[in-house]
Amino acid sequence: MDTTIWALLISAISISFIHTASGPDHYLPFIVLSKSKGWSGMRTTILTIVCGFGHVMSSLVLGFIGVFLGWQLNKISWFQDLRGNFSGWALLIVGGIYLIYGLIQAIRNKPHKHFDVMGDDVYVYEHNHTEMVMPQKRIKVTPLVLFMIFVMGPSEPLIPLLFYSGVKHSTYEIFVLVSSFTITTVLTMLGMVLLGRYGYSRLFNTEKLERYMGAISGAVVTVCGIGMVFLGW
């Protein structure tokens, strides 16, 4: 594989791993429900994998919008000579914008999902760190609710990476990005859940990192864009 493929591959793996591992909502509810409901390891694993693929599919829906836009640009005749420079600069600019957006959201204390354990049940709600949440605003977590949470929570930084490959009309790059993102996301979720289920969750403290997840993902895309534009990746 050439340096461009390696750069995109490393970026996709980094973004999917950071996005998954830094958010306790990607694994904490599975751990708590598994223990409180007495689920077997197999049932916990299957539910985690199903929700993981649901999360990936929603991310890919947004990502393929980027592919479609890039593919359409590629059909414009005068754009053929510009697409190399344009795609690299687009990746750099979008990454920079997402980095700034992530920092602003972190500073502004963006609302985030939180899970509460009450007896044998788990409840989910959204709040700021300084905000009190009334009990009636909490939703009881069931396997179906978990699946819907993951389907409605895509990973946006994948979009500029797929847009870049769409502009280049590279089916191979798109396949590499999609497969690496899917495998890393599902395996990271499953690994964190199993570690927590068997008592190793204290080894990881990712709640503080979650606040800066957007900024970190934006930084990864920005570095990738810098490499494409200035380093000839």
Disulfide bonds with the S-S distance in Angstrom:
none
